[in-house]
Structure formats: C-alpha cells, structure tokens
Amino acid sequence: MEQKIRRDLNMGTNLRRLRDIAGLSQEKLCAELQRRGCDIGRTTYAKYEAGELNIKTSVIVTLKKIYDCSYDDFFLNLD
C-alpha cells in the first residue's frame, strides 16, 4: 500500500524575513529563544526556515514576543 504524505504550508520564508528584519543571526535568535525557555538549537531552527520541520506553536508565541509583531506576519502569503 502506497502512503501519500500531504505537504503542509511552509512558513519558512516568513520566519527568515522576520529574523532578517530583526537583524538577528540564527545563533543569536536561538540564544534568545533559549533564554526565554524554548530549547531550540540552530540546526532545528534552520529546519523550520527550510520547511523541513513544522514549527511548534510555543515557539511562534515566543517569536511573536521577540519580534513584537502580529501573528499574521507568520502566515503572510500562505493561502
């Protein structure tokens, strides 16, 4: 039996755009996430931006606080 995997929407482009606007490297962003209680390493975060891994809601909530943006910014152009 063949299993078909449905591809989810990729918000990696939006994650990268927000990080670039904030002027943060992946390393500095991950350090800030860890300081705020999200145990995310740079390799994992790079997979979020590449669309290889779905981001956890708790990470989005923390990123919203770091970037001082709206949730809509994470879902821009994901129709």
C-alpha positions as CSV (number, residue, x, y, z in Angstrom):
1,M,0.0,0.0,0.0
2,E,1.4,3.4,-1.0
3,Q,1.3,6.1,1.6
4,K,0.9,9.6,0.4
5,I,2.2,12.4,2.6
6,R,0.4,15.7,2.3
7,R,2.8,18.6,2.2
8,D,1.9,21.3,4.7
9,L,2.2,25.0,4.1
10,N,5.8,26.3,4.6
11,M,6.2,29.4,6.7
12,G,10.0,29.2,6.5
13,T,10.2,32.3,4.2
14,N,8.2,34.3,6.7
15,L,10.4,33.1,9.6
16,R,13.5,34.1,7.7
17,R,12.0,37.5,6.7
18,L,11.1,38.3,10.3
19,R,14.6,37.3,11.6
20,D,16.3,39.4,8.9
21,I,14.1,42.4,9.8
22,A,15.2,42.0,13.4
23,G,18.8,41.8,12.4
24,L,19.5,38.5,14.1
25,S,21.5,35.5,13.1
26,Q,20.1,32.1,13.7
27,E,22.6,31.6,16.5
28,K,21.6,34.9,18.3
29,L,17.9,34.2,17.8
30,C,18.3,30.7,19.2
31,A,20.2,32.1,22.2
32,E,17.3,34.5,22.8
33,L,14.7,31.7,22.4
34,Q,16.6,29.6,25.0
35,R,16.8,32.5,27.4
36,R,13.0,32.7,27.2
37,G,12.6,29.0,27.8
38,C,12.4,27.5,24.3
39,D,15.1,24.8,24.0
40,I,15.7,25.3,20.2
41,G,19.1,24.8,18.7
42,R,20.3,26.4,15.5
43,T,20.0,23.2,13.5
44,T,16.4,22.8,14.4
45,Y,15.6,26.4,13.7
46,A,17.3,26.1,10.3
47,K,15.0,23.3,9.5
48,Y,12.0,25.5,10.4
49,E,13.2,28.1,7.9
50,A,13.9,25.5,5.2
51,G,10.5,24.0,5.6
52,E,11.9,20.6,6.7
53,L,10.3,20.7,10.1
54,N,7.0,22.2,11.3
55,I,7.4,24.8,14.0
56,K,5.8,24.4,17.4
57,T,3.1,26.8,18.5
58,S,5.1,27.6,21.7
59,V,8.0,28.8,19.5
60,I,5.7,31.0,17.4
61,V,4.3,32.6,20.6
62,T,7.9,33.3,21.8
63,L,9.0,34.6,18.4
64,K,6.0,37.0,18.4
65,K,7.2,38.5,21.6
66,I,10.8,38.8,20.4
67,Y,9.8,40.4,17.1
68,D,7.0,42.4,18.6
69,C,4.8,41.6,15.5
70,S,1.4,40.2,14.9
71,Y,0.6,36.5,14.3
72,D,-0.5,37.5,10.8
73,D,3.2,38.2,10.0
74,F,4.0,34.5,10.4
75,F,1.2,33.4,8.0
76,L,1.7,36.1,5.3
77,N,1.0,34.7,1.8
78,L,0.1,31.2,3.0
79,D,-3.2,30.9,1.2
